[in-house]
Amino acid sequence: MSITVETDSMKILIDENIVHGRKLFEDYGEVTFKPGRNIKAEDLKNIDVLLVRSVTKVDENLLRYAKKIKFVGSCTAGIDHIDINYLMSKNIAFFSAPGSNKIAVSEYVLAVIMYYGKKYNFNFTDKVIGLVGMGNVGSYLYGLLKTLNLNVLICDPLIEKKGDHREFCDIEYICENADIISLHCSLIHDTKFSSYHLFDLNRLNNLKANTILINASRGDVIDEGAFLGGDIKNKFHLTLDVFENEPFINKKILSYVDLFTPHIAGYSVEGKIKGSWMIYDDFCGYFGYDKKYEFCELLPTVKKDFFIDGEVNNKKIMQLIEFAYNVEKESSDFSKTLCITKSKNDIGKEFDLFRKNYAQRREFSSICVRGLKKSQDINKLKKLGFTVLEYD
């Protein structure tokens, strides 16, 4: 179904951090940009289209003056900031970008695993990985880990209940057996499958000793209060890309964390462009406009070269992934920023500023690997997402 609106009368409000927002939408109406956290109900009085990211909570309160609004788009995979039931009750069309960040987040997790492998001098293929949440991100990450010949356990009771035929296990089994646990579940509050504080004090204290716990899903999946109360007796390693009460994170939690980044795991150039383009595609379809851009036309063409001499082994894979994405440096840069902040409001401002000015991080596909001769090495790196120049 398409809706016809005259482009010269359409008013579009866009989060200023949406990549290519002007380029994709300025030909369809009057475009206004605002920081996502600063979008208020009064801003929406005469707006037809609202385009946001995860920092804008779209609900009855925000839309109480929005009498003209017809279309809400979130250029994100997650949608827990959207009151979908309210939008449906008002016949407001809603679209999101599921899967747009799956490659970026999965590569973030691989980079974190390689960081720990280098720091503690372990062979990552000897580790058991537990994935909690098997949606777009978890499923894509699973494929990457299997390409590396890792033993992977998966847990997602909601997807399992729907009849998925993969071999699932419960979360207790993962906590008892996994060396590395990566969280990719949606934030769910009010069912028996609630993920809110899924990792509470009891579960954190029951992890295997020296477990690596990575959260790149939602901050509320881990109970930060368990750390702040001083009751953590277990020894494990923690990486956080998400926090409770973002952007006003509690600096005290950081003393328990090895790596921490300000919700940028999915913030690759390709991922952000994909999210924007998916909403642009839905927008054109909904209003009956012809698309002027395809996704591939928006991508930068610059690639970096990485030469591998000889066969691909685990050490070279670790070097290649670190070359593609140095997550330790990003954590260090963010840490230096927080060290000079004092007030809660300052921390929030620096959190958002870091995201707004985030460097042009590219996905593995932007790395052109040269020097490979064996087809099995070529195929492995292609499956990991790298561009391979064969028989260079």
C-alpha positions in Angstrom: 0.0 0.0 0.0 1.3 3.4 -0.9 0.3 6.9 0.4 0.4 9.9 -1.8 1.7 13.2 -0.3 2.8 16.2 -2.2 6.6 16.5 -1.7 6.5 20.3 -1.5 4.2 20.1 1.6 5.9 17.1 3.4 7.8 17.9 6.5 10.5 15.4 7.6 12.3 15.5 11.0 15.6 13.5 11.1 18.0 12.6 13.8 21.2 14.5 12.8 23.3 11.3 13.3 21.5 9.4 10.5 24.0 8.9 7.8 23.1 10.4 4.4 19.8 11.8 5.9 19.9 14.9 3.7 21.1 13.1 0.6 18.4 10.5 0.8 15.4 12.6 1.9 15.8 16.2 0.9 14.1 15.8 -2.5 10.9 14.6 -0.9 10.1 17.5 1.4 11.3 20.1 3.9 13.9 18.4 6.0 14.9 19.4 9.5 17.7 17.9 11.6 18.0 17.7 15.4 20.0 15.6 17.9 18.1 12.5 18.6 18.0 13.0 22.4 16.7 16.5 21.9 13.6 15.7 19.8 10.6 16.9 21.8 6.8 16.6 21.4 6.6 20.3 20.4 9.0 19.6 17.4 6.4 17.2 15.9 3.3 19.4 15.6 3.5 19.7 11.8 5.7 16.8 11.0 4.7 14.1 8.5 7.7 11.8 8.8 10.0 11.1 11.8 13.3 9.3 11.3 15.2 8.3 14.4 17.9 6.1 15.9 17.9 4.2 19.2 18.3 7.3 21.5 14.8 8.7 20.7 12.0 7.1 22.6 9.0 7.2 20.3 5.8 6.8 22.4 2.5 8.5 23.2 4.2 11.2 25.1 6.5 12.2 22.2 3.7 12.0 19.7 1.0 13.8 21.7 1.0 16.8 19.4 1.9 14.9 16.2 -1.5 15.1 14.5 -0.1 14.9 10.9 2.5 12.2 11.3 2.1 9.2 8.9 5.5 7.5 8.9 8.1 6.7 11.6 11.4 5.0 10.7 14.1 3.9 13.0 17.5 3.3 11.2 18.4 0.7 13.8 18.0 -3.1 14.2 16.7 -2.8 17.8 13.2 -1.4 18.4 12.8 -1.4 22.2 12.7 2.5 22.0 9.5 2.3 19.9 6.0 1.9 21.3 4.8 -0.1 18.3 1.3 -0.8 19.8 0.7 3.0 20.1 1.8 3.6 16.5 -0.5 0.9 15.4 -3.4 2.3 17.4 -2.9 5.7 15.5 -2.4 4.0 12.1 1.1 5.4 11.9 3.3 3.3 9.6 6.5 2.1 11.3 9.7 0.6 9.7 13.0 -0.4 11.2 16.3 -1.8 9.8 16.6 -5.4 11.1 20.0 -7.0 10.4 21.6 -3.7 9.3 24.2 -3.9 12.1 24.7 -7.7 12.2 28.0 -7.7 10.4 29.4 -4.8 12.4 28.4 -6.2 15.8 29.7 -9.7 14.9 33.0 -8.2 13.8 33.2 -6.3 17.1 32.8 -9.5 19.0 35.5 -11.2 16.9 37.8 -8.3 17.6 37.2 -8.6 21.3 37.9 -12.3 21.3 41.1 -11.7 19.4 42.1 -9.0 21.9 41.7 -11.5 24.8 43.5 -14.2 22.8 46.5 -11.9 22.4 46.4 -10.6 25.9 46.2 -14.0 27.6 48.1 -15.9 24.9 45.4 -18.5 24.2 44.4 -20.3 21.0 40.8 -19.2 20.3 40.0 -22.4 18.6 40.4 -24.2 22.0 37.6 -22.1 23.5 33.9 -22.9 23.9 31.7 -19.9 22.8 28.2 -19.4 24.2 25.8 -17.1 22.2 22.7 -15.9 24.1 20.3 -14.5 21.5 20.1 -16.0 18.0 18.4 -13.3 16.0 20.1 -11.5 13.1 23.3 -10.7 14.9 23.7 -14.0 16.9 23.0 -16.1 13.7 25.5 -14.2 11.6 28.1 -14.4 14.4 27.5 -18.1 14.7 28.5 -18.5 11.1 31.7 -16.6 11.5 32.6 -18.6 14.6 32.0 -21.9 12.9 34.1 -20.7 10.0 36.9 -20.5 12.5 36.1 -24.0 13.7 35.0 -23.0 17.2 32.7 -25.0 19.4 29.6 -22.9 19.7 26.7 -23.3 22.1 23.5 -21.3 21.5 20.6 -20.2 23.6 17.4 -18.5 22.6 14.2 -19.9 24.2 11.9 -17.6 22.2 13.3 -18.7 18.8 13.6 -22.3 19.9 9.9 -22.2 20.9 9.0 -21.1 17.4 10.3 -24.3 16.0 13.9 -23.5 15.0 15.7 -26.8 14.4 19.1 -25.7 15.5 20.5 -27.4 18.6 19.8 -25.1 21.5 20.8 -25.4 25.2 19.6 -23.5 28.3 21.5 -20.6 29.7 22.6 -22.5 32.8 24.4 -25.0 30.6 26.2 -22.1 28.7 27.2 -20.5 32.0 28.7 -23.8 33.2 30.5 -24.7 30.0 31.3 -21.7 27.9 34.7 -20.0 28.1 33.4 -16.9 26.3 29.8 -15.7 26.4 28.5 -13.1 24.0 25.0 -11.5 24.6 22.8 -10.6 21.6 19.3 -10.8 23.1 16.6 -8.2 22.7 15.4 -6.4 25.9 12.3 -8.2 27.1 10.6 -7.3 30.4 7.2 -8.9 30.8 7.3 -12.6 29.8 8.7 -15.8 31.3 11.5 -15.2 28.8 12.5 -11.8 30.3 16.0 -10.7 29.5 16.0 -7.8 31.9 18.9 -8.4 34.3 19.3 -11.9 32.8 22.8 -11.8 34.2 22.2 -10.8 37.8 24.4 -11.3 40.9 23.6 -15.0 41.2 24.3 -15.8 37.5 27.5 -13.7 37.4 28.8 -15.4 40.5 28.1 -18.8 38.9 30.1 -18.3 35.8 33.1 -20.4 35.2 36.2 -18.9 36.6 37.9 -16.6 34.0 34.9 -16.6 31.7 34.9 -13.8 29.1 31.5 -12.0 29.1 30.7 -9.6 26.2 27.6 -7.5 26.1 26.8 -5.8 22.8 23.0 -6.1 23.0 21.3 -4.0 25.7 22.7 -2.6 28.9 19.8 -3.8 31.0 20.6 -7.4 30.2 23.4 -7.2 32.9 22.5 -6.0 36.4 25.2 -3.3 37.0 24.0 -3.1 40.6 25.5 -6.4 41.2 29.0 -4.9 40.7 28.3 -1.6 42.5 27.2 -3.5 45.6 30.6 -5.1 46.0 29.0 -8.6 46.1 30.8 -10.1 43.0 32.9 -12.9 44.3 33.7 -14.6 41.0 36.6 -13.7 38.8 35.7 -13.2 35.1 36.5 -10.8 32.3 34.0 -8.2 31.1 33.6 -6.2 27.9 30.7 -3.8 27.6 29.5 -1.8 24.6 26.2 -1.1 26.3 25.2 0.2 29.7 22.3 0.7 32.0 21.0 4.3 31.9 22.8 5.4 28.8 24.3 7.9 28.2 24.7 8.6 31.9 26.9 5.6 32.7 28.1 5.0 36.2 31.9 5.3 36.1 32.2 2.9 39.1 31.3 0.0 36.8 34.3 0.6 34.7 36.7 -0.7 37.3 35.3 -4.1 36.6 35.6 -3.9 32.8 38.5 -4.7 30.5 37.1 -3.1 27.4 34.3 -0.5 27.2 32.9 1.4 24.3 29.9 3.8 24.0 27.3 1.7 22.1 29.3 1.6 18.9 29.6 -2.1 18.2 27.1 -1.7 15.3 28.5 1.7 14.2 30.4 0.7 11.1 30.2 2.9 8.0 28.5 0.1 6.1 26.1 -0.7 9.0 25.0 2.9 9.4 24.5 3.4 5.7 22.6 0.1 5.5 20.2 1.3 8.2 19.6 4.6 6.5 19.1 2.9 3.1 16.6 0.3 4.4 14.4 3.1 5.8 14.8 5.1 2.6 13.7 2.0 0.7 10.6 1.6 2.9 9.9 5.3 2.7 9.9 5.3 -1.1 7.8 2.2 -1.2 5.2 3.5 1.3 4.8 6.9 -0.4 5.1 5.5 -3.9 8.3 7.3 -4.9 11.0 6.0 -7.2 14.3 5.3 -5.5 17.2 7.5 -6.6 19.9 5.5 -4.9 20.8 1.9 -4.4 22.7 0.7 -1.3 25.9 0.0 -3.2 26.0 3.5 -4.6 26.3 5.0 -1.1 29.3 3.0 0.0 32.8 4.3 -0.1 35.1 2.5 -2.5 38.4 2.8 -0.6 39.9 -0.5 0.6 43.1 -1.2 2.6 45.5 -4.0 1.7 46.7 -6.7 4.0 49.4 -9.2 2.7 49.6 -12.7 4.0 52.7 -14.7 3.2 52.2 -18.4 3.4 49.3 -20.4 4.9 46.5 -18.9 7.0 46.8 -19.8 10.7 45.3 -18.6 13.8 48.0 -16.1 14.5 47.6 -14.5 11.1 43.8 -14.4 11.5 44.3 -12.6 14.8 46.7 -10.1 13.2 44.3 -9.6 10.3 41.3 -8.9 12.5 43.2 -6.5 14.7 44.4 -4.7 11.5 40.8 -4.4 10.4 39.5 -3.3 13.8 41.5 -2.4 16.8 38.9 -2.5 19.5 41.5 -2.0 22.3 42.4 1.4 20.9 38.7 2.5 20.8 38.2 1.4 24.4 41.4 3.3 25.4 40.3 6.5 23.6 36.9 6.4 25.3 38.5 5.7 28.7 40.8 8.8 28.3 37.7 10.9 27.5 35.9 9.7 30.6 38.9 10.2 32.9 38.6 14.0 32.5 34.8 14.1 33.1 33.4 14.6 36.6 29.6 15.2 36.6 26.9 12.8 35.4 25.8 15.3 32.7 29.4 15.6 31.5 29.6 11.8 31.1 26.4 11.8 29.1 27.6 14.6 26.8 30.9 12.8 26.2 29.2 9.5 25.6 27.0 11.1 22.9 29.8 13.2 21.5 32.1 10.1 21.0 29.3 8.4 19.1 28.6 11.5 17.0 32.2 12.0 16.1 32.9 8.3 15.8 35.8 7.4 13.4 35.1 6.0 10.0 35.2 2.3 11.1 34.9 0.0 8.1 33.8 -3.6 8.0 36.1 -6.6 7.0 34.9 -6.3 3.4 36.9 -3.1 3.1 40.1 -5.1 3.7 41.7 -6.6 0.5 43.8 -9.6 1.5 46.6 -10.4 -0.9 49.1 -13.2 -1.2 46.9 -16.3 -0.7 47.4 -19.3 -2.8 45.4 -22.1 -1.2 41.7 -22.2 -2.1 40.8 -23.3 1.4 42.5 -20.2 2.9 40.8 -18.0 0.3 37.4 -19.5 1.0 37.8 -19.1 4.8 38.7 -15.4 4.6 35.8 -14.8 2.2 33.4 -16.5 4.6 34.7 -14.2 7.3 33.8 -11.3 5.1 37.1 -10.1 3.8 37.8 -9.2 0.2 40.4 -11.6 -1.3 42.4 -10.8 -4.3 43.2 -14.3 -5.6 46.6 -15.4 -6.8 48.1 -12.0 -6.5 
